[in-house]
Amino acid sequence: MPSPAALRIALISEHASPLATLGGTDSGGQNVYVMEVARALASRGHRVDVFTRRDSPQLSPAVELLPGVRVLHIDAGPAAAVPKEALLPHMPAFGEAAEALCRSGAPYDVVHANFFMSALVGLRLKARLALPLVVTFHALGLVRREHQGAADGFPPEREAIERRTVQEADRIVAECPQDEADLVRLYGADPAHLALVPCGVDTREFAPGSKACARRALGLADGEFIVLQLGRMVPRKGVDNVIRALALMAPARRPARLVVVGGNSATPDEAATPELGRLREVARACGVQARVTFTGQREHAALCTWYRAADVFVSTPWYEPFGITPLEAMACGRPVIGSDVGGIRYSVLHGECGFLVPPHDPAALARRLDQLQASPALAAALGRGGVRRVRARFTWQQVADQLAGVYAEVAGPRRQPRCLPQRSAAGPGAGSAAGSAPPVLLPA
């Protein structure tokens, strides 16, 4: 039975479903975050509904992910894959359907929106249903623009939506100190309305294991120094940087191989994953195409074996709001070399569980790879340090407990049933019963 402090939580994640296969262009850390947060909250007695967009006609309206967690598929736009950069026009329909669902059942205690478009829906629910709103952005548009410039494909309305959310949400969750600083610097966030809660890792699923057994299971050679890169195949992840570093490594007794796990299909298909063609060309230009293996997409349950098979995990994105894959590698006892940016700077302690290097610097990365290849004892020590750090700070149970504390703060007293404000005869644009609310959706 749920405890007296149990909450009913609406998690909104418009493009990142916990049911999606990971590794595609739009399927990555946020999907894991939503799935694991929901799971951990349910294990504490809370009830969680995940609102996500229907992207296939075969999806049921409601799917019980596990006891206490439902995934509710919202009809908004075509029941097909749509790039997240093109989803904003469908958010009014998403918000209307989400509001109808909220009105039709027992009231929620809190809404936790993930990403700026989900925050837009959350603002509607806050205004119309008097629901407290917590938001995790996972990435900030102004930070993205600083690093990607004109290559950023999101609509210009993103900045205004994020600024409004920062002002109106009851609490903004920052995932690392850099995220917290960026919210204050770029958006004028009130530090008193920020909560620092990191991402986590499932230490039951991701744990140390035999490297030899993992390599046999995957068909990888015992005699190679395996460098692993795992995640979404998009330019900002910096896979090309790792390929160039491989070409700069010093000659060694054990040949080095880069294994890249990820993509939009189970096989390394350039038509399905355009970034793959560019990366193969980089490998050819660097003369290391024979030592770079692209595996394609893999199920989340299989990832632990890939981490265990590696000698070192590398993640050198241009920027990273948090980054879950370094934590997964650390939990499996593998040293991590990561970019000295964002959440990686927070999770990977330099010299304790791996090394930090500048992004866009393959020579610096190559030097650290050479250092680990030359000293297996150092690599093993860093791997043990990573396990300790993850278990001390970054389990999903710890994350869920911190989030539940944030929810309880913003939800306030919940002993009396809450009466939802009714819409007036003026229709969907009307405010709540408490007064006229500002329009939630920005004009086109």
N, C-alpha and C positions, 0 to 999 in steps of 0.2 A: 504494500500500500504506500502511496506517496506520503512523504512527511508533511507536517503542518506548514512548512515553509515552501512546499512545492509550488512552482510557477508554471503557467501556461505561456509558452514562448512561440512567437511567430518569427521564424528565420526567413528573410527574403533574400533570394539569390537568383536574379533574373536570368543570367546566362550560364551559371555554373551549378549544375545539378549534382547532388551526391551520387546519382545513379550513372553518371557519364563515365566512359572509359577515358583514362588519363593519358596525357602525352600529346594530344592534338593541339592545334593552334589556340583554341579557346578553352582547353581543359587542362587544368594544372593545380596550382597550390590552393586556389580558392575553393575548388571542388573538394579537395581533401579537408580543408578547414571546415567547411559547412558540414560535411559528413561526420568528421570526428568530434566537432563541438556538439552536434546533435546527439551523437552516441554517448558522449561523456555526460552531458546534461541529463539524458534519460536514465543513465546508470545511477544518478543522484536523486532520482524520483521526480524530476521535472518532466513535463509533457511538451513535446516540440513538434510543430508543423513547419515544414520547409516549403515555401512558395517559390516555384521555379517555372520558367516558360516551357510549354509543351513544344518540343522540337521534332516530334514524330507522331503520326496518327495512331500508332500502335500503343502509345502510352495510356494507361488507365488514368482516370481523373485523380484517384488517390492510391498511393502505394504504401503499404506498411513496410518501412525499411527495417525496423526492428521494434520490439515492444516499447511503446512510448514515443516513437518517431514515425510521422507520416510525411510522405512527399506529395504535395498537392500540385498538380500540373495545371498551369494557367493558360487559357487560350488568349494569345496576344500575337497577332501576325500569323504567318503561315506555320503549319505544323511540320516544319522542316528546319534544317540547320540554317541559321542566319548569322553572319559575322557579328560579333558583339558591337563593332563600330557602327553597325547599321540598325541597332535595336531601339534607339531612342524614340523614333516615331511610334513604336508599338507600346510605349510605356503608359499612355493614357488608358488603352484597353486593359493592360495588365493591372493598373491601379483600380480601375472600375471593378474588374472581376475579383481582385483581392479584397476590396471593400465589401462586396456582396458576400463573399465567403466568411469574412469576419462577422458580419451581421447575422449570418444564418446559424451560427453555433454559439457555444459557450464563450464568453469574452476572454480575450487574451490579457495577460498582465503586462506584457512588454513586447515591442517589436524590435528585432535586431536586423537591420538592413546591411547587406554586404555589396559594396561597389556603389558608384554614384547614381546609377539608374535605379537600383533598388532603394537607395536613399530617397529618390524622388517619389517612389511609391510609398515609402515610410512616412514622408511628410504629409501625404494625403491622408493616410490612416491616423496620423497624430492629430491633424486638423479636424477631420470628420468624426472620428471615434474617440477622441481624447485619450489615445494610447501613448504612453511614454515611448520615446524613440532613442535607440542606441544605434550607432553607425560605425562600421569598420569599412574604410574606403579600399583597402588592399593596394591601391595605387592612387597617386594624386595626379590630376591632369597637368598642373603647372610644373611638377617635377618631371613628368614624362616629356613635356614640351621642352624643358631645359636640355634634355638628353637626346631627343629625337627630332626636334624642330619640325620641319615641314613633313617629315615621314609619319608624324602622328596622325592617324586616320580618324580620330574621334571628332564629333561635331563641336563647333565653337561654344555651344551652349553648356558644355561640360563645366567650364570654370564657374559660370553663374550658379549652376546647380550645386556645385561643391561649396561655394561661398555661402549660399543660402542655408545649406545643410549645417555647416559649421556654426552658423548663428542660431538656428532654430532647434537642432536636435538636443535632447536632454543630456546626452553624453556621446563623445567621439572616442572610439578606441584606437589608440596608436599602437602599432605592433612592435616598435623599437624606438630608442631615443631619437634616431634621425627622423623618423616619421613624426614624432612629437614636435621636434624642432621645426620641421618643414610646415606643419600645420600652423604654428605660431608665426613663423617668418613670412610665409606666402599668403596665408588666409586670415591672419589676425585672430586666431583662435584664443579663447580665454583658457589659460592653463588649468584653471579650476574645473573646467568642463571636459578635460581630457583624462583618459584612463589608460595607463600603459599595461597592455596585456599581450604577451607574445603569441606566436603560433606554437604548436607542439608536435609531438611525435608519439606514436603508439609503441611503447617499449616492449609490449608483448609480441607484436608483429615484427618489429625491427630490433634485432638483438645480435650480439656477436655469434659467429659460427665458423665452421671449417672453410677455409679458402679453397683447399684442395677438393673437397666435396662439391662446393659450389661450381668450381670450374669444370669438373667432370659432368655435372648436370647440364651445364650450358655449352659444353664442347669447346671450352677455351683451353689454350695450351698452358701447361704448368710452368714452362720455362720463360714466359714473357712477363715483362713489367707492365701490368694492366692499369691504364689511366681511364677512369670512368667519367663520362658526362651524361647526365640523365635529366630530362625535362622537356619543356615545350621547344619546338623547333622554330624559333623566331629570331631575327637578327640581334635583338637586344640581349639575348642570353649569352652571346659571345663565344659560341662554339668555334667560330673561325679563329679566335684568339688562341684556343687550346690546340687547334691543328697547327698553327704557326709555331707554337711553343714546342710541339712534338718534333718539328723539323729542326729546332735549335738545340735540342738536347745533345749532350756530349755522348760520343760512342761509348757503349758499355757492353759487358759480357752478356747481359740479358737484353734482348731487343725489347723496345718499348712499343706498346700498341695502345691506340686510343679506341675505346668502345663508346659509341654514341647511341643511347637508348631514347627513343621518342619519335614522334611523327604522327601523321593523321591516318595511318593505316598500319596493319600488322606486318607489312613488308615495306622495305625502304623504296617507296614509289615517289618519283619526282613530280608526277602529275598530281598526286594527292598532297604532297608536301613540297611546295615550290622552293623553300629554303634549302632543301636537300641538294638540289642541283647546284646552287651557289657554293655550298660547302664542299661538294665533290670537286668543283673546279679549283677551290682554294687548295685542297689536298693535292691535286694534280700539279698545280703551280709550285707547290712547296716540295714536290718529289716524295711525298709520303702516302700516296693513295693506297699503296699495298699494306700500310700499317694503320689504316683507319677503317674501322668496321661500323657500319650503320645497321642497326638491328630492326628498326621500325618500332611501332608502338607495342607496349607490353602491359598486361593487366597489373593493377596495383599489388595484388597478392603475390606476384612473382618478383617484385622489385628487390626484396630483401636478398634473394639469391644473387642478383647482379651486384649489389653493394658488397656482399661477402666475397665475391670472386675478384674484386678489384684490389690493387695495392694502394691506390689513392683515388679519392674523389675530387674532381675539379669543378668549380662553378665560378666563372668570371664574367658575369653580366656587366653591362654599362652601369646599370642601377638596379636595385632590388629592394622593394618595400619590406620584404622579410626574407623569404626563401626557405621552404620546408625541406627540400632535398638535402642541403647540408646537414640538417638535424637527423634525417633518416640515415645518412652515411655515418655520422658520428655515433648514433645508437647502435650501428652494426660494427663498431670498433675500427672504423677506417679513418685515417687522417684526411683532413680536408684542406685544400688550397682554394681560397675564395677571394673575390674582389673585395677591396677595402672600401665597401660602400654599404649604405643602408643597413638592412637587417643582418647581412652576413657579418658586418663589422661587430655587431652585437652578439651574435650566437657563436662565432668561431673565435675563440681567444687565441691570439697570435702566440705561438710558442708553447701553448698548453694542449690544444687539440688540433692544431694545424697551423697554417700560415696565411697571412693576408698579403695580397699583391695588388698593385694598381691595375685597374681595367685598361684594356688596349695596350698592354705591355707584355708581349709574348716572351721577351728575353728574361724579364723578372720571373715569370712563371716557369720558364725552362730551368732557371737556376734552382728553384725550389724543388722541381721534379727531380733534377739530378741529385740534390741533397738527400731526398728520401730514397731514391734508388740505391744510392751509395751506402745508406745506413738503415738497414731493416730494423735495427733496434730502436732507432729514433722514431721510425714510422709506427712501430708497435706501441711505443710509449705515448705518442700523440693520439693513437687510436684509443688507448685506455683512458686518456684524459677526456676525450670526446664522450665516451660512455658515461663517465662521472658527471660531466657538465649537463648532459641531456637529462639524466635521471634526477639531478638536483633541481633543475629549473624549467624543463621544457616538456613535461608530460602533458597529454591532453586532459588528464584528471586535474592537474594544477591549473591549466588554462580555464577549464569549465568552472572550477570553484571561484576563480577570480572574476569571470564573466557573471556568474550567478550573484556575486556580491555587487557588481555594477547594476545588474537588473534590479536587485532588491532596493538599492539606493534610489533609483529613479521611479520605481513602481510605487513606493510609499505604502501606506496602510492598505491591505487587501482583504480585510475581514468582512466588509459588507459587499454584497454583489453590486457590480457596477452597472448602471443603466446606460446603454449606449445612446448618444444623441441621435435623434431622428432627423432625416433630411426634410427640409421644408418643401412646400409645393413648388418652390422656385426651381427645383430640379438639381442635377448633379453639381452645378456651380455654386449652390448655396453653402453657407458656412455651417458650423455646428450649432447646436441649440444654445450654446453659451455665448454665441455672437457670431458675427460675420468673420470668416477666416480669409486670409489672403489667398489668391489663386495659387494652387500648388504646382500646376504644370505651366512651364514657360511657353510663351507664344511661339509658333513655328516661324 
